[in-house]
Amino acid sequence: MPCPSPVARHIKTYEEAARRGRNALENYIRFAREDGKPLPTPRTFAHATN
């Protein structure tokens, strides 16, 4: 299966992917606060069971 994103091809480990994801969320929160925009309401999702 081809890689879905050119960026994903450069991520070698789960830890790197998690670090990049956390960084993206931190930046999103910071910029939203700087711009005076509200953050989305947190949501939770139930796990599907068989």
Long-range contacts (C-beta under 8 A, 24 or more apart in sequence): none
